[in-house]
Amino acid sequence: MKKSEMQEKFRDLLSRRKESLKSAMDKGIEGTALMYVGEICGIAASMHIIGLIDLEQEDYIANEAWAIYKGKEPEYEVC
């Protein structure tokens, strides 16, 4: 699989998890929302480990997930 194809698959996975996180927060299901935060952070870490993103991008993704969980508007979008 090409690097660009892997990036696209991971970005799609991140996007779906972010939507699930937003939905859980809208419904007030904090435990489930925390699970999605963990999944998003794990996906970002995996992307960093295999060289798809750098450490700064991994941090941005994790911070965005926490911002969604805390009900804040993220300052940046996942690259």
PDB file of N, CA, C and O in Angstrom:
ATOM      1  N   MET A   1       0.843  -1.173   0.000  1.00  0.00           N
ATOM      2  CA  MET A   1       0.000   0.000   0.000  1.00  0.00           C
ATOM      3  C   MET A   1       0.895   1.245   0.000  1.00  0.00           C
ATOM      4  O   MET A   1       1.881   1.313   0.734  1.00  0.00           O
ATOM      5  N   LYS A   2       0.542   2.206  -0.816  1.00  0.00           N
ATOM      6  CA  LYS A   2       1.311   3.440  -0.916  1.00  0.00           C
ATOM      7  C   LYS A   2       1.097   4.298   0.338  1.00  0.00           C
ATOM      8  O   LYS A   2       0.081   4.198   1.026  1.00  0.00           O
ATOM      9  N   LYS A   3       2.088   5.135   0.598  1.00  0.00           N
ATOM     10  CA  LYS A   3       2.023   6.021   1.763  1.00  0.00           C
ATOM     11  C   LYS A   3       0.786   6.918   1.689  1.00  0.00           C
ATOM     12  O   LYS A   3       0.116   7.132   2.700  1.00  0.00           O
ATOM     13  N   SER A   4       0.487   7.432   0.531  1.00  0.00           N
ATOM     14  CA  SER A   4      -0.674   8.321   0.375  1.00  0.00           C
ATOM     15  C   SER A   4      -1.982   7.578   0.645  1.00  0.00           C
ATOM     16  O   SER A   4      -2.920   8.155   1.195  1.00  0.00           O
ATOM     17  N   GLU A   5      -2.048   6.311   0.265  1.00  0.00           N
ATOM     18  CA  GLU A   5      -3.247   5.518   0.533  1.00  0.00           C
ATOM     19  C   GLU A   5      -3.410   5.275   2.032  1.00  0.00           C
ATOM     20  O   GLU A   5      -4.519   5.339   2.563  1.00  0.00           O
ATOM     21  N   MET A   6      -2.288   4.994   2.711  1.00  0.00           N
ATOM     22  CA  MET A   6      -2.343   4.799   4.163  1.00  0.00           C
ATOM     23  C   MET A   6      -2.768   6.082   4.862  1.00  0.00           C
ATOM     24  O   MET A   6      -3.576   6.051   5.790  1.00  0.00           O
ATOM     25  N   GLN A   7      -2.224   7.210   4.415  1.00  0.00           N
ATOM     26  CA  GLN A   7      -2.605   8.485   5.015  1.00  0.00           C
ATOM     27  C   GLN A   7      -4.098   8.724   4.874  1.00  0.00           C
ATOM     28  O   GLN A   7      -4.755   9.160   5.820  1.00  0.00           O
ATOM     29  N   GLU A   8      -4.625   8.444   3.713  1.00  0.00           N
ATOM     30  CA  GLU A   8      -6.051   8.647   3.466  1.00  0.00           C
ATOM     31  C   GLU A   8      -6.901   7.746   4.368  1.00  0.00           C
ATOM     32  O   GLU A   8      -7.905   8.191   4.924  1.00  0.00           O
ATOM     33  N   LYS A   9      -6.506   6.505   4.508  1.00  0.00           N
ATOM     34  CA  LYS A   9      -7.248   5.573   5.367  1.00  0.00           C
ATOM     35  C   LYS A   9      -7.214   6.014   6.827  1.00  0.00           C
ATOM     36  O   LYS A   9      -8.233   5.967   7.517  1.00  0.00           O
ATOM     37  N   PHE A  10      -6.046   6.440   7.296  1.00  0.00           N
ATOM     38  CA  PHE A  10      -5.937   6.916   8.673  1.00  0.00           C
ATOM     39  C   PHE A  10      -6.739   8.200   8.880  1.00  0.00           C
ATOM     40  O   PHE A  10      -7.388   8.364   9.913  1.00  0.00           O
ATOM     41  N   ARG A  11      -6.700   9.100   7.917  1.00  0.00           N
ATOM     42  CA  ARG A  11      -7.456  10.352   8.047  1.00  0.00           C
ATOM     43  C   ARG A  11      -8.958  10.084   8.068  1.00  0.00           C
ATOM     44  O   ARG A  11      -9.699  10.745   8.795  1.00  0.00           O
ATOM     45  N   ASP A  12      -9.403   9.125   7.278  1.00  0.00           N
ATOM     46  CA  ASP A  12     -10.805   8.743   7.294  1.00  0.00           C
ATOM     47  C   ASP A  12     -11.181   8.161   8.661  1.00  0.00           C
ATOM     48  O   ASP A  12     -12.233   8.479   9.216  1.00  0.00           O
ATOM     49  N   LEU A  13     -10.313   7.314   9.187  1.00  0.00           N
ATOM     50  CA  LEU A  13     -10.526   6.729  10.509  1.00  0.00           C
ATOM     51  C   LEU A  13     -10.597   7.818  11.575  1.00  0.00           C
ATOM     52  O   LEU A  13     -11.476   7.788  12.437  1.00  0.00           O
ATOM     53  N   LEU A  14      -9.674   8.779  11.520  1.00  0.00           N
ATOM     54  CA  LEU A  14      -9.696   9.895  12.467  1.00  0.00           C
ATOM     55  C   LEU A  14     -10.986  10.705  12.346  1.00  0.00           C
ATOM     56  O   LEU A  14     -11.586  11.081  13.353  1.00  0.00           O
ATOM     57  N   SER A  15     -11.396  10.964  11.139  1.00  0.00           N
ATOM     58  CA  SER A  15     -12.605  11.746  10.907  1.00  0.00           C
ATOM     59  C   SER A  15     -13.832  11.053  11.501  1.00  0.00           C
ATOM     60  O   SER A  15     -14.662  11.695  12.145  1.00  0.00           O
ATOM     61  N   ARG A  16     -13.940   9.756  11.284  1.00  0.00           N
ATOM     62  CA  ARG A  16     -15.083   9.008  11.835  1.00  0.00           C
ATOM     63  C   ARG A  16     -15.064   9.014  13.353  1.00  0.00           C
ATOM     64  O   ARG A  16     -16.109   9.155  13.989  1.00  0.00           O
ATOM     65  N   ARG A  17     -13.871   8.859  13.944  1.00  0.00           N
ATOM     66  CA  ARG A  17     -13.767   8.865  15.404  1.00  0.00           C
ATOM     67  C   ARG A  17     -14.099  10.238  15.978  1.00  0.00           C
ATOM     68  O   ARG A  17     -14.727  10.336  17.032  1.00  0.00           O
ATOM     69  N   LYS A  18     -13.676  11.307  15.284  1.00  0.00           N
ATOM     70  CA  LYS A  18     -14.005  12.662  15.745  1.00  0.00           C
ATOM     71  C   LYS A  18     -15.512  12.879  15.717  1.00  0.00           C
ATOM     72  O   LYS A  18     -16.065  13.481  16.637  1.00  0.00           O
ATOM     73  N   GLU A  19     -16.178  12.402  14.682  1.00  0.00           N
ATOM     74  CA  GLU A  19     -17.635  12.539  14.603  1.00  0.00           C
ATOM     75  C   GLU A  19     -18.307  11.749  15.719  1.00  0.00           C
ATOM     76  O   GLU A  19     -19.280  12.216  16.311  1.00  0.00           O
ATOM     77  N   SER A  20     -17.796  10.559  16.007  1.00  0.00           N
ATOM     78  CA  SER A  20     -18.340   9.757  17.103  1.00  0.00           C
ATOM     79  C   SER A  20     -18.124  10.444  18.445  1.00  0.00           C
ATOM     80  O   SER A  20     -18.999  10.410  19.309  1.00  0.00           O
ATOM     81  N   LEU A  21     -16.965  11.063  18.622  1.00  0.00           N
ATOM     82  CA  LEU A  21     -16.667  11.811  19.839  1.00  0.00           C
ATOM     83  C   LEU A  21     -17.649  12.968  19.996  1.00  0.00           C
ATOM     84  O   LEU A  21     -18.215  13.165  21.072  1.00  0.00           O
ATOM     85  N   LYS A  22     -17.850  13.727  18.929  1.00  0.00           N
ATOM     86  CA  LYS A  22     -18.793  14.844  18.977  1.00  0.00           C
ATOM     87  C   LYS A  22     -20.197  14.362  19.305  1.00  0.00           C
ATOM     88  O   LYS A  22     -20.903  14.988  20.096  1.00  0.00           O
ATOM     89  N   SER A  23     -20.599  13.262  18.706  1.00  0.00           N
ATOM     90  CA  SER A  23     -21.927  12.708  18.961  1.00  0.00           C
ATOM     91  C   SER A  23     -22.079  12.276  20.411  1.00  0.00           C
ATOM     92  O   SER A  23     -23.102  12.552  21.037  1.00  0.00           O
ATOM     93  N   ALA A  24     -21.073  11.602  20.950  1.00  0.00           N
ATOM     94  CA  ALA A  24     -21.128  11.167  22.349  1.00  0.00           C
ATOM     95  C   ALA A  24     -21.209  12.370  23.283  1.00  0.00           C
ATOM     96  O   ALA A  24     -21.949  12.344  24.266  1.00  0.00           O
ATOM     97  N   MET A  25     -20.466  13.404  22.987  1.00  0.00           N
ATOM     98  CA  MET A  25     -20.512  14.602  23.835  1.00  0.00           C
ATOM     99  C   MET A  25     -21.869  15.285  23.734  1.00  0.00           C
ATOM    100  O   MET A  25     -22.397  15.762  24.738  1.00  0.00           O
ATOM    101  N   ASP A  26     -22.442  15.336  22.525  1.00  0.00           N
ATOM    102  CA  ASP A  26     -23.771  15.928  22.356  1.00  0.00           C
ATOM    103  C   ASP A  26     -24.822  15.177  23.158  1.00  0.00           C
ATOM    104  O   ASP A  26     -25.780  15.771  23.651  1.00  0.00           O
ATOM    105  N   LYS A  27     -24.639  13.869  23.285  1.00  0.00           N
ATOM    106  CA  LYS A  27     -25.583  13.039  24.032  1.00  0.00           C
ATOM    107  C   LYS A  27     -25.255  12.991  25.517  1.00  0.00           C
ATOM    108  O   LYS A  27     -26.024  12.435  26.302  1.00  0.00           O
ATOM    109  N   GLY A  28     -24.121  13.566  25.911  1.00  0.00           N
ATOM    110  CA  GLY A  28     -23.732  13.592  27.312  1.00  0.00           C
ATOM    111  C   GLY A  28     -23.184  12.275  27.835  1.00  0.00           C
ATOM    112  O   GLY A  28     -23.237  12.011  29.036  1.00  0.00           O
ATOM    113  N   ILE A  29     -22.660  11.450  26.944  1.00  0.00           N
ATOM    114  CA  ILE A  29     -22.119  10.151  27.338  1.00  0.00           C
ATOM    115  C   ILE A  29     -20.605  10.303  27.466  1.00  0.00           C
ATOM    116  O   ILE A  29     -19.857   9.986  26.541  1.00  0.00           O
ATOM    117  N   GLU A  30     -20.166  10.795  28.629  1.00  0.00           N
ATOM    118  CA  GLU A  30     -18.757  11.140  28.808  1.00  0.00           C
ATOM    119  C   GLU A  30     -17.828   9.927  28.776  1.00  0.00           C
ATOM    120  O   GLU A  30     -16.716  10.026  28.256  1.00  0.00           O
ATOM    121  N   GLY A  31     -18.248   8.808  29.309  1.00  0.00           N
ATOM    122  CA  GLY A  31     -17.398   7.620  29.293  1.00  0.00           C
ATOM    123  C   GLY A  31     -17.075   7.170  27.886  1.00  0.00           C
ATOM    124  O   GLY A  31     -15.931   6.836  27.575  1.00  0.00           O
ATOM    125  N   THR A  32     -18.076   7.162  27.047  1.00  0.00           N
ATOM    126  CA  THR A  32     -17.874   6.790  25.646  1.00  0.00           C
ATOM    127  C   THR A  32     -17.017   7.839  24.942  1.00  0.00           C
ATOM    128  O   THR A  32     -16.157   7.504  24.127  1.00  0.00           O
ATOM    129  N   ALA A  33     -17.257   9.100  25.259  1.00  0.00           N
ATOM    130  CA  ALA A  33     -16.475  10.169  24.656  1.00  0.00           C
ATOM    131  C   ALA A  33     -14.993  10.020  25.013  1.00  0.00           C
ATOM    132  O   ALA A  33     -14.125  10.216  24.163  1.00  0.00           O
ATOM    133  N   LEU A  34     -14.711   9.679  26.253  1.00  0.00           N
ATOM    134  CA  LEU A  34     -13.319   9.467  26.667  1.00  0.00           C
ATOM    135  C   LEU A  34     -12.689   8.309  25.912  1.00  0.00           C
ATOM    136  O   LEU A  34     -11.505   8.350  25.576  1.00  0.00           O
ATOM    137  N   MET A  35     -13.476   7.282  25.648  1.00  0.00           N
ATOM    138  CA  MET A  35     -12.973   6.155  24.864  1.00  0.00           C
ATOM    139  C   MET A  35     -12.557   6.632  23.471  1.00  0.00           C
ATOM    140  O   MET A  35     -11.517   6.222  22.956  1.00  0.00           O
ATOM    141  N   TYR A  36     -13.370   7.496  22.865  1.00  0.00           N
ATOM    142  CA  TYR A  36     -13.043   8.011  21.538  1.00  0.00           C
ATOM    143  C   TYR A  36     -11.810   8.910  21.582  1.00  0.00           C
ATOM    144  O   TYR A  36     -11.006   8.894  20.650  1.00  0.00           O
ATOM    145  N   VAL A  37     -11.649   9.690  22.645  1.00  0.00           N
ATOM    146  CA  VAL A  37     -10.434  10.500  22.791  1.00  0.00           C
ATOM    147  C   VAL A  37      -9.218   9.573  22.789  1.00  0.00           C
ATOM    148  O   VAL A  37      -8.229   9.842  22.108  1.00  0.00           O
ATOM    149  N   GLY A  38      -9.296   8.492  23.547  1.00  0.00           N
ATOM    150  CA  GLY A  38      -8.206   7.528  23.598  1.00  0.00           C
ATOM    151  C   GLY A  38      -7.934   6.895  22.246  1.00  0.00           C
ATOM    152  O   GLY A  38      -6.777   6.715  21.865  1.00  0.00           O
ATOM    153  N   GLU A  39      -8.984   6.557  21.520  1.00  0.00           N
ATOM    154  CA  GLU A  39      -8.804   5.971  20.196  1.00  0.00           C
ATOM    155  C   GLU A  39      -8.139   6.967  19.240  1.00  0.00           C
ATOM    156  O   GLU A  39      -7.246   6.599  18.476  1.00  0.00           O
ATOM    157  N   ILE A  40      -8.572   8.211  19.287  1.00  0.00           N
ATOM    158  CA  ILE A  40      -7.995   9.236  18.417  1.00  0.00           C
ATOM    159  C   ILE A  40      -6.507   9.415  18.726  1.00  0.00           C
ATOM    160  O   ILE A  40      -5.678   9.492  17.820  1.00  0.00           O
ATOM    161  N   CYS A  41      -6.187   9.479  20.019  1.00  0.00           N
ATOM    162  CA  CYS A  41      -4.778   9.620  20.410  1.00  0.00           C
ATOM    163  C   CYS A  41      -3.968   8.401  19.975  1.00  0.00           C
ATOM    164  O   CYS A  41      -2.820   8.545  19.554  1.00  0.00           O
ATOM    165  N   GLY A  42      -4.539   7.220  20.068  1.00  0.00           N
ATOM    166  CA  GLY A  42      -3.866   6.003  19.632  1.00  0.00           C
ATOM    167  C   GLY A  42      -3.649   5.968  18.129  1.00  0.00           C
ATOM    168  O   GLY A  42      -2.596   5.535  17.661  1.00  0.00           O
ATOM    169  N   ILE A  43      -4.629   6.415  17.381  1.00  0.00           N
ATOM    170  CA  ILE A  43      -4.490   6.476  15.924  1.00  0.00           C
ATOM    171  C   ILE A  43      -3.379   7.450  15.553  1.00  0.00           C
ATOM    172  O   ILE A  43      -2.549   7.162  14.690  1.00  0.00           O
ATOM    173  N   ALA A  44      -3.370   8.610  16.214  1.00  0.00           N
ATOM    174  CA  ALA A  44      -2.331   9.608  15.944  1.00  0.00           C
ATOM    175  C   ALA A  44      -0.950   9.054  16.280  1.00  0.00           C
ATOM    176  O   ALA A  44       0.001   9.259  15.527  1.00  0.00           O
ATOM    177  N   ALA A  45      -0.837   8.356  17.401  1.00  0.00           N
ATOM    178  CA  ALA A  45       0.441   7.762  17.784  1.00  0.00           C
ATOM    179  C   ALA A  45       0.882   6.726  16.745  1.00  0.00           C
ATOM    180  O   ALA A  45       2.060   6.658  16.394  1.00  0.00           O
ATOM    181  N   SER A  46      -0.048   5.938  16.266  1.00  0.00           N
ATOM    182  CA  SER A  46       0.263   4.940  15.241  1.00  0.00           C
ATOM    183  C   SER A  46       0.750   5.604  13.963  1.00  0.00           C
ATOM    184  O   SER A  46       1.705   5.145  13.338  1.00  0.00           O
ATOM    185  N   MET A  47       0.088   6.683  13.584  1.00  0.00           N
ATOM    186  CA  MET A  47       0.495   7.405  12.383  1.00  0.00           C
ATOM    187  C   MET A  47       1.921   7.937  12.540  1.00  0.00           C
ATOM    188  O   MET A  47       2.710   7.904  11.596  1.00  0.00           O
ATOM    189  N   HIS A  48       2.239   8.423  13.729  1.00  0.00           N
ATOM    190  CA  HIS A  48       3.585   8.938  13.982  1.00  0.00           C
ATOM    191  C   HIS A  48       4.615   7.811  13.941  1.00  0.00           C
ATOM    192  O   HIS A  48       5.681   7.964  13.344  1.00  0.00           O
ATOM    193  N   ILE A  49       4.305   6.702  14.562  1.00  0.00           N
ATOM    194  CA  ILE A  49       5.246   5.582  14.629  1.00  0.00           C
ATOM    195  C   ILE A  49       5.596   5.053  13.240  1.00  0.00           C
ATOM    196  O   ILE A  49       6.747   4.697  12.985  1.00  0.00           O
ATOM    197  N   ILE A  50       4.616   5.000  12.346  1.00  0.00           N
ATOM    198  CA  ILE A  50       4.913   4.467  11.009  1.00  0.00           C
ATOM    199  C   ILE A  50       5.366   5.548  10.029  1.00  0.00           C
ATOM    200  O   ILE A  50       5.565   5.280   8.845  1.00  0.00           O
ATOM    201  N   GLY A  51       5.527   6.772  10.536  1.00  0.00           N
ATOM    202  CA  GLY A  51       6.111   7.834   9.728  1.00  0.00           C
ATOM    203  C   GLY A  51       5.168   8.616   8.839  1.00  0.00           C
ATOM    204  O   GLY A  51       5.612   9.282   7.903  1.00  0.00           O
ATOM    205  N   LEU A  52       3.865   8.548   9.113  1.00  0.00           N
ATOM    206  CA  LEU A  52       2.919   9.302   8.291  1.00  0.00           C
ATOM    207  C   LEU A  52       2.804  10.756   8.733  1.00  0.00           C
ATOM    208  O   LEU A  52       2.499  11.629   7.920  1.00  0.00           O
ATOM    209  N   ILE A  53       3.046  11.021  10.016  1.00  0.00           N
ATOM    210  CA  ILE A  53       2.994  12.376  10.548  1.00  0.00           C
ATOM    211  C   ILE A  53       4.166  12.566  11.505  1.00  0.00           C
ATOM    212  O   ILE A  53       4.774  11.595  11.956  1.00  0.00           O
ATOM    213  N   ASP A  54       4.477  13.821  11.808  1.00  0.00           N
ATOM    214  CA  ASP A  54       5.539  14.075  12.780  1.00  0.00           C
ATOM    215  C   ASP A  54       4.934  14.250  14.174  1.00  0.00           C
ATOM    216  O   ASP A  54       3.714  14.225  14.340  1.00  0.00           O
ATOM    217  N   LEU A  55       5.791  14.425  15.160  1.00  0.00           N
ATOM    218  CA  LEU A  55       5.346  14.518  16.548  1.00  0.00           C
ATOM    219  C   LEU A  55       4.442  15.724  16.773  1.00  0.00           C
ATOM    220  O   LEU A  55       3.485  15.649  17.544  1.00  0.00           O
ATOM    221  N   GLU A  56       4.738  16.819  16.111  1.00  0.00           N
ATOM    222  CA  GLU A  56       3.915  18.023  16.258  1.00  0.00           C
ATOM    223  C   GLU A  56       2.484  17.767  15.765  1.00  0.00           C
ATOM    224  O   GLU A  56       1.519  18.190  16.402  1.00  0.00           O
ATOM    225  N   GLN A  57       2.359  17.083  14.648  1.00  0.00           N
ATOM    226  CA  GLN A  57       1.029  16.765  14.118  1.00  0.00           C
ATOM    227  C   GLN A  57       0.293  15.809  15.059  1.00  0.00           C
ATOM    228  O   GLN A  57      -0.916  15.932  15.254  1.00  0.00           O
ATOM    229  N   GLU A  58       1.022  14.865  15.636  1.00  0.00           N
ATOM    230  CA  GLU A  58       0.408  13.953  16.605  1.00  0.00           C
ATOM    231  C   GLU A  58      -0.160  14.743  17.777  1.00  0.00           C
ATOM    232  O   GLU A  58      -1.279  14.486  18.219  1.00  0.00           O
ATOM    233  N   ASP A  59       0.605  15.697  18.275  1.00  0.00           N
ATOM    234  CA  ASP A  59       0.137  16.537  19.382  1.00  0.00           C
ATOM    235  C   ASP A  59      -1.094  17.350  18.988  1.00  0.00           C
ATOM    236  O   ASP A  59      -2.026  17.481  19.781  1.00  0.00           O
ATOM    237  N   TYR A  60      -1.108  17.898  17.772  1.00  0.00           N
ATOM    238  CA  TYR A  60      -2.259  18.666  17.302  1.00  0.00           C
ATOM    239  C   TYR A  60      -3.524  17.813  17.297  1.00  0.00           C
ATOM    240  O   TYR A  60      -4.589  18.257  17.724  1.00  0.00           O
ATOM    241  N   ILE A  61      -3.393  16.599  16.815  1.00  0.00           N
ATOM    242  CA  ILE A  61      -4.548  15.703  16.743  1.00  0.00           C
ATOM    243  C   ILE A  61      -5.056  15.390  18.144  1.00  0.00           C
ATOM    244  O   ILE A  61      -6.261  15.431  18.391  1.00  0.00           O
ATOM    245  N   ALA A  62      -4.146  15.080  19.061  1.00  0.00           N
ATOM    246  CA  ALA A  62      -4.539  14.783  20.442  1.00  0.00           C
ATOM    247  C   ALA A  62      -5.179  16.005  21.096  1.00  0.00           C
ATOM    248  O   ALA A  62      -6.196  15.879  21.779  1.00  0.00           O
ATOM    249  N   ASN A  63      -4.594  17.180  20.893  1.00  0.00           N
ATOM    250  CA  ASN A  63      -5.152  18.404  21.479  1.00  0.00           C
ATOM    251  C   ASN A  63      -6.527  18.721  20.915  1.00  0.00           C
ATOM    252  O   ASN A  63      -7.399  19.218  21.628  1.00  0.00           O
ATOM    253  N   GLU A  64      -6.719  18.435  19.644  1.00  0.00           N
ATOM    254  CA  GLU A  64      -8.026  18.651  19.025  1.00  0.00           C
ATOM    255  C   GLU A  64      -9.072  17.737  19.654  1.00  0.00           C
ATOM    256  O   GLU A  64     -10.196  18.163  19.920  1.00  0.00           O
ATOM    257  N   ALA A  65      -8.701  16.483  19.889  1.00  0.00           N
ATOM    258  CA  ALA A  65      -9.632  15.536  20.517  1.00  0.00           C
ATOM    259  C   ALA A  65     -10.022  16.021  21.910  1.00  0.00           C
ATOM    260  O   ALA A  65     -11.197  15.998  22.276  1.00  0.00           O
ATOM    261  N   TRP A  66      -9.028  16.461  22.687  1.00  0.00           N
ATOM    262  CA  TRP A  66      -9.327  16.965  24.031  1.00  0.00           C
ATOM    263  C   TRP A  66     -10.181  18.228  23.973  1.00  0.00           C
ATOM    264  O   TRP A  66     -11.050  18.419  24.824  1.00  0.00           O
ATOM    265  N   ALA A  67      -9.951  19.087  22.993  1.00  0.00           N
ATOM    266  CA  ALA A  67     -10.763  20.297  22.849  1.00  0.00           C
ATOM    267  C   ALA A  67     -12.218  19.937  22.573  1.00  0.00           C
ATOM    268  O   ALA A  67     -13.130  20.543  23.135  1.00  0.00           O
ATOM    269  N   ILE A  68     -12.430  18.960  21.716  1.00  0.00           N
ATOM    270  CA  ILE A  68     -13.800  18.509  21.425  1.00  0.00           C
ATOM    271  C   ILE A  68     -14.429  17.963  22.699  1.00  0.00           C
ATOM    272  O   ILE A  68     -15.580  18.273  23.008  1.00  0.00           O
ATOM    273  N   TYR A  69     -13.676  17.150  23.441  1.00  0.00           N
ATOM    274  CA  TYR A  69     -14.187  16.570  24.682  1.00  0.00           C
ATOM    275  C   TYR A  69     -14.560  17.655  25.691  1.00  0.00           C
ATOM    276  O   TYR A  69     -15.565  17.536  26.391  1.00  0.00           O
ATOM    277  N   LYS A  70     -13.760  18.697  25.763  1.00  0.00           N
ATOM    278  CA  LYS A  70     -14.002  19.775  26.723  1.00  0.00           C
ATOM    279  C   LYS A  70     -15.036  20.778  26.228  1.00  0.00           C
ATOM    280  O   LYS A  70     -15.366  21.736  26.927  1.00  0.00           O
ATOM    281  N   GLY A  71     -15.543  20.554  25.020  1.00  0.00           N
ATOM    282  CA  GLY A  71     -16.580  21.428  24.476  1.00  0.00           C
ATOM    283  C   GLY A  71     -16.051  22.730  23.911  1.00  0.00           C
ATOM    284  O   GLY A  71     -16.805  23.687  23.732  1.00  0.00           O
ATOM    285  N   LYS A  72     -14.762  22.772  23.631  1.00  0.00           N
ATOM    286  CA  LYS A  72     -14.151  23.966  23.049  1.00  0.00           C
ATOM    287  C   LYS A  72     -14.023  23.782  21.550  1.00  0.00           C
ATOM    288  O   LYS A  72     -14.005  22.662  21.040  1.00  0.00           O
ATOM    289  N   GLU A  73     -13.936  24.885  20.870  1.00  0.00           N
ATOM    290  CA  GLU A  73     -13.719  24.843  19.425  1.00  0.00           C
ATOM    291  C   GLU A  73     -12.227  24.634  19.179  1.00  0.00           C
ATOM    292  O   GLU A  73     -11.413  25.428  19.652  1.00  0.00           O
ATOM    293  N   PRO A  74     -11.854  23.591  18.454  1.00  0.00           N
ATOM    294  CA  PRO A  74     -10.426  23.369  18.172  1.00  0.00           C
ATOM    295  C   PRO A  74      -9.816  24.576  17.468  1.00  0.00           C
ATOM    296  O   PRO A  74     -10.465  25.228  16.650  1.00  0.00           O
ATOM    297  N   GLU A  75      -8.547  24.865  17.802  1.00  0.00           N
ATOM    298  CA  GLU A  75      -7.863  26.010  17.207  1.00  0.00           C
ATOM    299  C   GLU A  75      -7.334  25.704  15.816  1.00  0.00           C
ATOM    300  O   GLU A  75      -6.993  26.618  15.065  1.00  0.00           O
ATOM    301  N   TYR A  76      -7.263  24.432  15.470  1.00  0.00           N
ATOM    302  CA  TYR A  76      -6.675  24.022  14.211  1.00  0.00           C
ATOM    303  C   TYR A  76      -7.362  22.765  13.733  1.00  0.00           C
ATOM    304  O   TYR A  76      -8.055  22.091  14.494  1.00  0.00           O
ATOM    305  N   GLU A  77      -7.168  22.460  12.485  1.00  0.00           N
ATOM    306  CA  GLU A  77      -7.765  21.265  11.874  1.00  0.00           C
ATOM    307  C   GLU A  77      -6.680  20.226  11.645  1.00  0.00           C
ATOM    308  O   GLU A  77      -5.523  20.565  11.397  1.00  0.00           O
ATOM    309  N   VAL A  78      -7.062  18.970  11.730  1.00  0.00           N
ATOM    310  CA  VAL A  78      -6.116  17.886  11.461  1.00  0.00           C
ATOM    311  C   VAL A  78      -5.618  18.045  10.043  1.00  0.00           C
ATOM    312  O   VAL A  78      -6.394  18.266   9.113  1.00  0.00           O
ATOM    313  N   CYS A  79      -4.299  17.930   9.890  1.00  0.00           N
ATOM    314  CA  CYS A  79      -3.685  18.135   8.574  1.00  0.00           C
ATOM    315  C   CYS A  79      -3.987  17.006   7.621  1.00  0.00           C
ATOM    316  O   CYS A  79      -3.542  17.031   6.474  1.00  0.00           O
TER     317      CYS A  79
END
